[in-house]
Amino acid sequence: MTIVQNSSTNAFLAQAVTDATNESNALAALTPTVSLGNVTTGETVTLSSGENVVSVGTINLNQAALTLSAPAGATIIVNVTGSITLNGGSQGNGLRLAGGVTPNDVFFNIIGGGAVTTTGGGNAQAIQGSVLDLLGDVELHPGEVDGQIIAKDFSSSSGALVSPPPVPEPSTWVLMLGGIGLSRCLQRVRRVF
């Protein structure tokens, strides 16, 4: 799913881009509950119930997984100031979830223009959660995203998959993110695409 930032031809998309930009900025301004720095090796991060805000520099994993573990009903917002690069062909790698939290409860907010790139056979590199990257590119060659993608540019090859979970009711997004901008944006994007 791509939001094209050519707002001169479609006022409807212009509002969706504005809503997504405002929500990305609001998410980026949240105080981190966990700071990871750069992630270059696989690890499991145990988070709490309620809202978790994870601050990350760059994620660069080769044949490894960053697993975010939180109980059912928790929300996880991952603010990434760099890029996400996931390489390798072994199943079970990428950005994974454990402990009951679902892709509907996880949001990767890429700030600063970094790209999201996956490579490796058989969609082994998976991102479990939605991706918001308004300044960079999302490239799945191949790879899998179990969530929504809202990006400046999107490309895929070799059977890459984007499997959006059912979009929660707007009231769920309001509770999850504390605002209504993203819920309006997702509703608009879903209707357009």
C-alpha positions in Angstrom: 0.0 0.0 0.0 1.5 3.4 -1.0 0.4 6.9 -0.3 1.6 9.0 -3.3 2.6 12.4 -2.1 1.3 14.2 -5.3 -1.4 16.1 -3.5 -2.0 18.4 -6.4 -4.1 15.8 -8.2 -6.2 14.4 -5.4 -7.4 16.4 -2.4 -8.5 13.1 -0.7 -5.0 11.7 -0.7 -3.6 15.1 0.4 -5.7 14.8 3.6 -4.6 11.2 4.1 -0.9 12.2 3.8 -1.5 15.1 6.2 -3.1 12.8 8.7 -0.3 10.2 8.4 2.4 12.9 8.8 0.7 14.3 11.9 0.4 10.8 13.4 4.0 9.9 12.6 5.1 13.1 14.3 2.9 12.5 17.3 4.3 8.9 17.7 7.9 10.2 17.3 7.2 12.7 20.2 6.2 9.9 22.7 8.6 9.3 25.6 10.3 6.0 25.1 9.7 3.3 27.7 12.6 1.2 26.3 15.7 2.4 24.3 17.6 -0.2 22.2 20.1 1.8 20.3 21.2 0.0 17.1 20.0 -3.6 16.8 22.4 -5.9 14.9 21.9 -9.3 16.6 18.8 -11.3 17.4 17.3 -10.7 20.7 14.0 -10.9 22.6 12.8 -7.7 24.3 10.2 -8.3 27.1 7.7 -5.5 27.4 4.8 -4.8 29.8 1.0 -4.6 29.4 -0.4 -1.2 28.3 1.5 1.1 26.0 5.1 0.5 25.2 7.2 3.0 23.2 10.5 1.5 21.9 13.2 3.8 20.6 15.6 2.2 18.0 18.4 3.6 15.9 19.0 1.2 13.0 17.8 -2.4 12.8 20.2 -4.5 10.6 19.6 -8.2 11.0 21.1 -11.0 9.0 19.5 -14.4 9.6 18.2 -13.2 13.0 15.0 -12.0 14.7 14.2 -9.1 17.0 11.3 -10.5 19.0 9.0 -8.1 20.9 7.2 -10.0 23.7 4.2 -8.4 25.5 1.0 -9.7 26.9 -2.3 -9.8 24.9 -3.8 -6.3 24.8 -0.5 -4.4 25.0 0.4 -1.9 22.4 3.9 -1.4 21.0 5.1 1.6 19.1 8.6 1.3 17.7 10.2 4.6 16.6 13.1 3.9 14.3 15.4 6.9 13.6 17.5 5.0 11.0 16.5 2.2 8.6 15.4 -1.5 8.9 17.3 -4.1 6.9 16.4 -7.7 7.2 18.5 -10.3 5.2 18.6 -14.0 4.9 16.5 -17.0 3.9 15.9 -18.9 7.2 12.3 -19.0 8.3 11.5 -17.3 11.6 13.6 -14.2 11.1 12.7 -10.5 11.0 10.6 -8.5 13.5 8.6 -11.0 15.4 6.0 -11.0 18.2 5.5 -13.2 21.3 3.5 -13.3 24.5 0.0 -12.7 23.1 0.5 -9.3 21.4 -0.7 -9.3 17.8 0.2 -7.4 14.6 -2.8 -5.2 15.2 -1.1 -3.9 18.3 2.3 -3.0 16.8 3.4 0.0 14.8 6.8 0.6 13.3 7.2 4.4 12.8 10.2 5.1 10.6 11.4 8.7 11.1 14.2 10.5 9.4 13.8 9.0 5.9 15.3 5.5 6.4 14.3 2.6 4.2 12.7 -0.7 5.2 14.3 -3.5 3.1 13.9 -7.3 3.3 15.7 -9.9 1.3 16.0 -13.7 1.3 14.1 -16.6 0.0 10.6 -17.8 0.9 9.5 -14.6 2.7 11.6 -15.7 5.7 12.0 -12.1 6.7 8.7 -11.0 8.3 7.6 -7.8 9.9 4.7 -8.5 12.3 3.0 -5.1 12.7 2.1 -2.1 10.6 4.8 0.1 9.0 4.7 3.9 8.6 7.5 5.3 6.5 6.5 8.6 4.9 10.0 9.7 3.9 11.6 6.4 2.9 11.0 3.4 0.8 9.6 0.0 1.8 11.1 -2.8 -0.4 10.2 -6.4 0.1 12.5 -8.6 -2.1 11.0 -10.9 -0.9 9.6 -10.5 2.5 6.3 -10.4 4.4 4.5 -7.8 6.4 1.6 -8.9 8.6 0.0 -5.4 8.9 -0.6 -2.2 6.9 2.1 -0.4 5.0 1.9 3.4 4.6 5.0 4.6 2.7 6.3 7.2 0.3 7.3 4.4 -2.1 6.7 0.6 -2.0 8.2 -2.1 -4.2 8.1 -5.9 -4.0 9.3 -8.9 -5.9 9.7 -12.7 -5.8 6.3 -13.4 -4.2 6.5 -10.9 -1.3 3.4 -10.7 0.8 1.5 -8.0 2.6 -1.2 -9.5 4.8 -3.0 -6.7 6.5 -4.8 -7.9 9.6 -8.4 -6.7 9.8 -8.3 -3.0 10.4 -9.6 -2.4 13.9 -12.5 -0.2 14.6 -11.5 3.5 14.8 -12.2 3.5 18.5 -9.5 0.8 18.9 -6.9 2.9 17.1 -7.9 5.9 19.2 -7.2 3.9 22.4 -4.0 2.5 20.9 -2.5 5.7 19.7 -4.3 8.3 21.8 -5.5 10.3 18.8 -7.8 10.1 15.8 -5.4 11.1 13.0 -4.2 7.7 12.1 -7.6 6.0 12.2 -8.9 8.6 9.7 -5.8 8.1 7.6 -6.2 4.2 7.6 -9.9 4.5 6.7 -9.1 6.9 3.8 -6.3 4.8 2.5 -8.3 1.6 2.7 -11.1 3.2 0.7 -8.7 4.5 -1.9 -6.8 1.3 -2.4 
